[in-house]
């Protein structure tokens, strides 16, 4: 790996670096609390926060490595990476590990690999490679070719089932398409047809996914079953009031009323302990994180870099929006973690890699191909 010119280090997006580190720090503190449970004998900690810290160190190394590599080399790696990820997605139904009725992980002995997280990375690279060929707005043929890049892994991921990750793949690719541009006649038809076809999606959902939507509309219809997650989450956040109950002083989380408190509902733990003020501080930090990333999208000097950075922006924006929305009851519950806050090794490393790519684009925004 060739080291970049030292002058490039002055062009690093330090705002993105700082907000990423702060988000990980907040996530570690929150995960430490979410790993704890109060029992009759005292306070017991699960090793989640320790594992996450190790994954964070690995993610830091991956982020620095991706930053040092010229992002334009990613274009050459897009096809091989995409093929490998499709192969891994094919392996999941055969050798995958089943957890809570879903087969999403491949057990490698020392770790569990989640190919759906790698699929997001692969689709980003392939989407940017396909869209950077020319600057013309997409017609029907080119739009179909680009969307097929995301639809194929989406079908594999939805089969696991993991609708949240599958939708993330489609949304980030759709964001890249809109950023690139679509011919007006194509966009007009899509805006008309897609809302009409959306109700048909109800019939392809699994029973538990249909139940989640019905529970979103009325959580009290099954308070001990499908509605339990969102009811306990709302109780936890609401009981935090303005400034929270204090660190490690939550009741819903520490007494195990709140399920999945270290993964999808991690922000509910933060809301209970730090209150509305703590939640708003985290949302503000996420906004600064996205604004720093958008500055790289705006300043990138080639089509591949700007399209790739835009896809990464939509990737983070979508996950932040959906996770916070479902925890407070504004969206149906889907299995989608909150970046840098929720527990998950593969997701954390992928997030760090994506931030590293954006930093690579930022460093080289004044460098041109010969």
C-alpha positions as CSV (number, residue, x, y, z in Angstrom):
1,X,0.0,0.0,0.0
2,X,1.5,3.3,-1.1
3,X,1.4,6.0,1.6
4,X,-0.4,9.2,0.6
5,X,1.4,12.5,0.2
6,X,1.7,14.1,3.7
7,X,0.1,17.2,2.4
8,X,-3.2,15.2,2.0
9,X,-3.4,14.9,5.8
10,X,-4.2,18.6,6.0
11,X,-7.3,17.9,4.0
12,X,-8.7,15.3,6.3
13,X,-12.3,15.9,7.3
14,X,-11.5,16.3,11.0
15,X,-15.1,17.1,11.9
16,X,-16.1,13.6,10.7
17,X,-13.2,12.1,12.6
18,X,-14.2,13.9,15.9
19,X,-17.9,13.1,15.6
20,X,-17.2,9.4,14.8
21,X,-15.0,9.1,17.9
22,X,-17.5,10.8,20.1
23,X,-20.4,8.6,18.8
24,X,-18.3,5.5,19.6
25,X,-17.5,6.8,23.1
26,X,-21.2,7.5,23.8
27,X,-22.0,4.1,22.5
28,X,-19.4,2.4,24.8
29,X,-20.7,4.2,27.9
30,X,-24.3,3.4,27.0
31,X,-23.4,-0.2,26.2
32,X,-21.7,-0.6,29.6
33,X,-25.0,0.4,31.2
34,X,-27.0,-1.8,28.9
35,X,-24.8,-4.8,29.7
36,X,-25.7,-4.5,33.4
37,X,-28.6,-6.0,35.3
38,X,-29.6,-5.6,38.9
39,X,-30.3,-8.9,40.7
40,X,-30.8,-9.7,44.3
41,X,-27.1,-10.3,44.9
42,X,-26.1,-6.9,43.3
43,X,-25.1,-5.7,39.9
44,X,-24.1,-8.1,37.1
45,X,-22.4,-7.2,33.9
46,X,-22.5,-9.1,30.6
47,X,-19.4,-9.0,28.4
48,X,-21.1,-7.1,25.5
49,X,-19.2,-3.9,26.2
50,X,-15.9,-5.7,26.3
51,X,-16.5,-7.3,23.0
52,X,-17.6,-4.1,21.5
53,X,-14.4,-2.3,22.6
54,X,-12.3,-5.0,20.9
55,X,-14.4,-4.6,17.7
56,X,-13.9,-0.9,18.0
57,X,-10.1,-1.2,18.0
58,X,-10.4,-3.5,14.9
59,X,-12.8,-0.9,13.4
60,X,-10.3,1.9,14.1
61,X,-7.6,-0.1,12.2
62,X,-10.0,-0.7,9.3
63,X,-11.0,3.0,9.2
64,X,-7.3,4.2,9.1
65,X,-6.5,1.5,6.4
66,X,-9.5,2.6,4.2
67,X,-8.5,6.3,4.7
68,X,-4.9,5.6,3.5
69,X,-6.0,3.6,0.4
70,X,-6.9,5.7,-2.6
71,X,-10.6,5.4,-2.9
72,X,-10.4,5.2,-6.7
73,X,-8.9,1.7,-6.3
74,X,-12.2,0.6,-4.8
75,X,-13.7,0.9,-8.3
76,X,-11.5,-2.0,-9.4
77,X,-12.5,-4.1,-6.3
78,X,-16.2,-3.5,-6.7
79,X,-17.0,-6.5,-8.9
80,X,-14.9,-9.1,-6.9
81,X,-16.3,-7.9,-3.6
82,X,-19.9,-8.0,-4.9
83,X,-19.4,-11.6,-6.1
84,X,-17.9,-12.7,-2.8
85,X,-20.7,-11.2,-0.8
86,X,-23.4,-12.9,-3.0
87,X,-21.6,-16.2,-2.4
88,X,-21.7,-15.6,1.4
89,X,-25.4,-14.8,1.2
90,X,-25.9,-18.1,-0.6
91,X,-24.1,-19.9,2.2
92,X,-26.2,-18.4,4.9
93,X,-29.3,-20.7,4.4
94,X,-26.9,-23.7,4.2
95,X,-24.5,-23.3,7.0
96,X,-25.9,-20.2,8.8
97,X,-26.4,-19.9,12.5
98,X,-30.0,-19.5,13.7
99,X,-30.8,-17.0,16.4
100,X,-34.3,-16.1,17.5
101,X,-35.7,-17.9,14.4
102,X,-33.6,-16.0,11.9
103,X,-30.6,-17.4,10.0
104,X,-28.4,-14.4,9.4
105,X,-24.9,-15.3,10.7
106,X,-22.1,-17.6,9.6
107,X,-20.2,-19.1,12.6
108,X,-16.5,-18.8,12.0
109,X,-15.6,-20.1,15.5
110,X,-13.9,-17.0,16.9
111,X,-16.7,-14.7,15.6
112,X,-20.1,-14.6,13.8
113,X,-20.0,-13.1,10.4
114,X,-23.2,-11.3,9.2
115,X,-23.0,-11.2,5.3
116,X,-26.0,-8.8,5.1
117,X,-23.8,-6.0,6.6
118,X,-21.1,-6.7,4.0
119,X,-23.8,-6.6,1.3
120,X,-24.4,-2.9,2.1
121,X,-20.7,-2.3,1.5
122,X,-20.6,-4.2,-1.7
123,X,-23.8,-2.6,-3.1
124,X,-22.3,0.9,-2.3
125,X,-19.2,0.1,-4.4
126,X,-21.0,-1.5,-7.3
127,X,-23.7,1.2,-7.4
128,X,-21.0,4.0,-7.5
129,X,-19.1,2.1,-10.2
130,X,-22.2,1.7,-12.3
131,X,-23.4,5.3,-11.9
132,X,-20.1,7.0,-12.5
133,X,-19.9,5.8,-16.2
134,X,-21.5,9.0,-17.4
135,X,-23.3,12.1,-16.1
136,X,-26.5,11.6,-17.9
137,X,-29.8,11.2,-16.1
138,X,-31.0,7.5,-16.0
139,X,-33.5,6.2,-18.4
140,X,-35.5,3.0,-17.9
141,X,-32.8,0.6,-19.2
142,X,-29.9,2.1,-17.1
143,X,-32.2,2.4,-14.1
144,X,-33.1,-1.3,-14.3
145,X,-29.4,-2.2,-14.6
146,X,-28.5,-0.2,-11.5
147,X,-31.4,-1.3,-9.4
148,X,-30.7,-5.0,-10.1
149,X,-27.4,-4.5,-8.2
150,X,-29.4,-4.0,-5.0
151,X,-32.5,-6.2,-5.7
152,X,-30.4,-9.4,-6.0
153,X,-28.9,-9.2,-2.5
154,X,-32.2,-7.8,-1.1
155,X,-34.0,-11.0,-2.1
156,X,-31.3,-13.1,-0.3
157,X,-31.4,-10.9,2.8
158,X,-35.2,-10.7,3.0
159,X,-35.3,-14.6,2.9
160,X,-33.2,-14.8,6.1
161,X,-35.5,-12.9,7.2
162,X,-33.9,-9.5,7.8
163,X,-36.2,-6.9,6.2
164,X,-34.4,-4.0,7.9
165,X,-31.0,-4.7,6.4
166,X,-32.6,-5.6,3.0
167,X,-34.4,-2.2,2.9
168,X,-31.2,-0.5,3.8
169,X,-29.6,-1.9,0.7
170,X,-32.4,-0.6,-1.5
171,X,-32.6,2.8,0.2
172,X,-28.9,3.6,0.0
173,X,-28.9,2.5,-3.7
174,X,-32.0,4.6,-4.3
175,X,-30.4,7.6,-2.7
176,X,-27.4,7.2,-5.0
177,X,-29.7,7.0,-8.0
178,X,-31.5,10.2,-7.0
179,X,-28.2,11.9,-6.4
180,X,-27.0,10.9,-9.8
181,X,-30.2,11.9,-11.5
182,X,-33.2,10.3,-13.2
183,X,-35.0,11.4,-16.3
184,X,-38.2,13.3,-15.5
185,X,-40.5,10.9,-17.3
186,X,-39.1,7.9,-15.4
187,X,-39.3,9.7,-12.1
188,X,-42.9,10.8,-12.8
189,X,-44.0,7.2,-13.4
190,X,-42.1,5.9,-10.3
191,X,-43.8,8.5,-8.1
192,X,-47.1,7.4,-9.4
193,X,-46.7,3.6,-9.5
194,X,-44.6,2.8,-6.4
195,X,-47.3,4.2,-3.9
196,X,-49.9,2.1,-5.7
197,X,-47.9,-1.1,-5.5
198,X,-46.8,-0.6,-1.9
199,X,-50.0,-2.2,-0.4
200,X,-49.2,-5.4,-2.3
201,X,-46.1,-5.7,-0.1
202,X,-48.4,-6.7,2.8
203,X,-49.0,-10.1,1.2
204,X,-45.3,-11.0,1.0
205,X,-44.5,-10.1,4.6
206,X,-44.1,-12.8,7.2
207,X,-46.7,-13.1,9.9
208,X,-44.5,-11.6,12.5
209,X,-43.7,-8.6,10.2
210,X,-47.4,-8.0,9.6
211,X,-47.9,-8.2,13.4
212,X,-45.2,-5.5,13.8
213,X,-47.0,-3.1,11.5
214,X,-50.4,-3.7,13.3
215,X,-48.6,-3.3,16.6
216,X,-47.1,0.0,15.4
217,X,-50.6,1.3,14.7
218,X,-51.9,0.0,18.1
219,X,-49.2,-1.2,20.6
220,X,-51.9,-2.1,23.2
221,X,-53.4,-4.8,20.9
222,X,-50.8,-7.3,22.2
223,X,-49.1,-5.7,25.2
224,X,-47.3,-9.0,26.3
225,X,-46.4,-10.1,22.8
226,X,-45.6,-8.1,19.7
227,X,-46.3,-4.8,21.5
228,X,-44.1,-5.5,24.5
229,X,-40.9,-4.0,22.9
230,X,-42.3,-0.7,22.0
231,X,-44.4,-0.3,25.2
232,X,-41.4,-0.9,27.4
233,X,-39.2,1.4,25.2
234,X,-41.7,4.2,25.5
235,X,-41.9,3.7,29.3
236,X,-38.2,3.8,29.6
237,X,-37.8,7.0,27.5
238,X,-40.7,8.7,29.1
239,X,-39.6,7.9,32.7
240,X,-36.3,9.6,31.9
241,X,-38.2,12.9,31.7
242,X,-35.9,16.0,31.1
243,X,-32.6,15.0,32.6
244,X,-32.9,11.2,33.3
245,X,-32.5,9.0,36.3
246,X,-28.7,9.0,36.2
247,X,-26.1,6.6,34.9
248,X,-26.8,3.0,35.9
249,X,-29.9,4.1,37.6
250,X,-32.5,3.0,35.1
251,X,-35.2,0.6,36.1
252,X,-36.7,-0.6,32.8
253,X,-33.2,-1.5,31.5
254,X,-31.4,-2.6,34.7
255,X,-34.4,-4.7,35.9
256,X,-34.6,-6.4,32.5
257,X,-38.0,-5.1,31.5
258,X,-36.6,-3.6,28.3
259,X,-35.7,-6.3,25.7
260,X,-32.8,-6.0,23.2
261,X,-31.5,-3.1,25.3
262,X,-28.0,-3.5,23.9
263,X,-28.9,-3.8,20.3
264,X,-31.9,-2.3,18.5
265,X,-33.3,-0.4,21.6
266,X,-30.0,0.9,22.9
267,X,-31.2,4.5,22.7
268,X,-34.0,3.7,25.1
269,X,-31.4,3.0,27.8
270,X,-29.8,6.4,27.1
271,X,-33.2,8.1,27.2
272,X,-34.0,6.6,30.6
273,X,-30.7,7.4,32.2
274,X,-30.0,10.8,30.5
275,X,-33.5,12.0,29.7
276,X,-34.7,14.2,26.9
277,X,-31.6,16.4,27.1
278,X,-29.3,13.4,26.6
279,X,-31.4,12.2,23.6
280,X,-31.3,15.6,22.0
281,X,-27.5,15.8,22.6
282,X,-27.1,12.5,20.7
283,X,-29.4,13.6,17.9
284,X,-27.4,16.8,17.6
285,X,-24.2,14.8,17.4
286,X,-25.6,12.6,14.7
287,X,-26.6,15.7,12.8
288,X,-23.1,17.1,13.0
289,X,-21.8,13.7,11.9
290,X,-24.1,13.8,8.8
291,X,-23.2,17.4,8.0
292,X,-19.5,16.6,8.1
293,X,-20.1,13.7,5.7
294,X,-22.2,15.9,3.4
295,X,-19.4,18.4,3.1
296,X,-17.3,15.6,1.5
297,X,-20.2,14.7,-0.9
298,X,-20.3,18.4,-1.9
299,X,-16.5,18.9,-2.3
300,X,-15.5,15.6,-4.0
301,X,-13.8,16.3,-7.3
302,X,-14.8,13.2,-9.3
303,X,-18.1,11.5,-10.0
304,X,-17.2,8.2,-8.4
305,X,-16.1,9.8,-5.2
306,X,-19.1,12.0,-4.8
307,X,-21.6,9.2,-5.7
308,X,-19.9,6.8,-3.3
309,X,-19.9,9.4,-0.5
310,X,-23.6,10.2,-1.2
311,X,-24.4,6.5,-0.9
312,X,-22.6,6.3,2.5
313,X,-24.5,9.4,3.6
314,X,-27.8,7.8,2.8
315,X,-26.7,4.6,4.5
316,X,-26.2,6.3,7.8
317,X,-29.1,8.7,7.5
318,X,-31.6,5.8,6.9
319,X,-30.4,3.7,9.8
320,X,-30.4,6.7,12.2
321,X,-33.9,7.7,11.1
322,X,-35.5,4.3,11.3
323,X,-33.9,3.2,14.6
324,X,-34.8,6.3,16.5
325,X,-38.2,6.3,14.8
326,X,-39.1,2.8,15.8
327,X,-37.8,3.2,19.4
328,X,-40.1,6.2,20.1
329,X,-43.0,4.5,18.2
330,X,-43.1,6.6,15.0
331,X,-42.1,3.7,12.8
332,X,-42.7,-0.1,12.9
333,X,-40.1,-2.2,14.7
334,X,-37.5,-3.6,12.3
335,X,-34.2,-5.2,13.1
336,X,-32.0,-2.1,12.5
337,X,-29.2,-1.1,14.8
338,X,-28.2,2.5,15.6
339,X,-24.7,3.2,14.1
340,X,-21.9,3.3,16.7
341,X,-24.5,3.0,19.6
342,X,-26.0,-0.5,19.2
343,X,-23.9,-3.6,19.9
344,X,-22.7,-5.5,16.9
345,X,-19.1,-6.3,15.7
346,X,-19.7,-6.7,12.0
347,X,-21.8,-3.6,11.8
348,X,-19.3,-1.5,13.7
349,X,-16.4,-2.6,11.5
350,X,-18.4,-1.9,8.4
351,X,-19.4,1.5,9.7
352,X,-15.8,2.4,10.5
353,X,-14.7,1.2,7.0
354,X,-17.4,3.4,5.4
355,X,-16.2,6.4,7.4
356,X,-12.6,5.6,6.4
357,X,-13.7,5.7,2.7
358,X,-15.3,9.1,3.1
359,X,-12.1,10.3,4.8
360,X,-10.1,9.0,1.8
361,X,-12.4,11.0,-0.5
362,X,-11.9,14.1,1.6
363,X,-8.1,13.7,1.7
364,X,-7.9,13.5,-2.1
365,X,-10.4,16.1,-3.1
366,X,-7.6,18.2,-4.7
367,X,-5.9,15.3,-6.4
368,X,-6.8,14.5,-10.0
369,X,-6.2,11.6,-12.3
370,X,-3.5,12.2,-14.9
